[in-house]
Amino acid sequence: MTTITIQKPATVRVPRAAPIAAAIALKLLDAVDQYVSRHRAQQAERGRIAEAAAVRRYADQVRALDPRFAADLCAAADRHEIG
């Protein structure tokens, strides 16, 4: 014959401020996430603008040798800058 003893755990009360603190923490994390996302998007845009400017400078250098190629480079820089 086997005997099994089952114990009921004691009920733990939720601290009064816990739901409020959790809501504040979630809002704070959401705000930080939005800030980081916006910062990364701005950083990527600045990178695209700088890369497009470098291609345009190169197009200006080769414009005298091959104007059609320079025009193609400028068009590609425009498309890259847009995203």
C-alpha positions as CSV (number, residue, x, y, z in Angstrom):
1,M,0.0,0.0,0.0
2,T,1.3,3.4,-1.1
3,T,0.5,6.7,0.7
4,I,0.7,10.0,-1.2
5,T,0.8,13.3,0.7
6,I,-0.4,16.3,-1.2
7,Q,0.3,19.7,0.2
8,K,-1.6,22.8,-0.8
9,P,0.8,25.8,-1.2
10,A,0.1,28.9,0.7
11,T,-1.7,31.6,-1.1
12,V,0.6,34.6,-2.0
13,R,-1.0,38.0,-2.2
14,V,0.1,40.2,-5.1
15,P,1.7,43.4,-3.9
16,R,-0.6,46.4,-4.4
17,A,1.7,48.4,-6.7
18,A,2.8,45.4,-8.8
19,P,0.3,45.9,-11.7
20,I,1.1,49.6,-11.8
21,A,4.8,49.0,-11.8
22,A,4.5,46.4,-14.5
23,A,2.5,48.7,-16.7
24,I,5.0,51.5,-16.2
25,A,7.9,49.1,-17.0
26,L,6.2,48.0,-20.2
27,K,5.5,51.6,-21.3
28,L,9.2,52.4,-20.6
29,L,10.4,49.4,-22.6
30,D,8.1,50.4,-25.5
31,A,9.4,53.9,-25.5
32,V,13.0,52.7,-25.5
33,D,12.2,50.3,-28.4
34,Q,10.7,53.1,-30.4
35,Y,13.7,55.4,-29.8
36,V,16.1,52.7,-30.8
37,S,14.1,51.9,-34.0
38,R,13.9,55.5,-35.0
39,H,17.6,56.0,-34.3
40,R,18.5,53.0,-36.5
41,A,16.3,54.2,-39.3
42,Q,17.9,57.7,-39.2
43,Q,21.4,56.1,-39.1
44,A,20.5,54.0,-42.2
45,E,19.2,57.0,-44.0
46,R,22.3,59.0,-43.3
47,G,24.4,56.1,-44.6
48,R,22.4,56.0,-47.8
49,I,22.7,59.7,-48.3
50,A,26.5,59.6,-47.8
51,E,26.9,56.6,-50.2
52,A,24.8,58.4,-52.9
53,A,26.9,61.5,-52.5
54,A,30.1,59.5,-53.0
55,V,28.6,57.9,-56.2
56,R,27.7,61.4,-57.4
57,R,31.2,62.7,-56.8
58,Y,32.5,59.7,-58.8
59,A,30.0,60.5,-61.6
60,D,31.3,64.1,-61.7
61,Q,34.9,62.7,-62.1
62,V,34.0,60.5,-65.1
63,R,31.5,62.9,-66.7
64,A,34.0,64.2,-69.2
65,L,35.1,60.7,-70.2
66,D,31.7,59.0,-70.4
67,P,28.6,61.3,-69.9
68,R,26.1,58.4,-70.3
69,F,27.8,56.4,-67.6
70,A,27.9,59.4,-65.4
71,A,24.1,59.9,-65.9
72,D,23.5,56.3,-65.1
73,L,25.6,56.7,-61.9
74,C,23.5,59.7,-60.9
75,A,20.3,57.9,-61.5
76,A,21.5,54.9,-59.5
77,A,22.5,57.3,-56.7
78,D,19.0,58.9,-56.7
79,R,17.3,55.5,-56.5
80,H,19.7,54.4,-53.7
81,E,19.1,57.6,-51.7
82,I,15.3,57.1,-51.9
83,G,15.7,53.7,-50.2
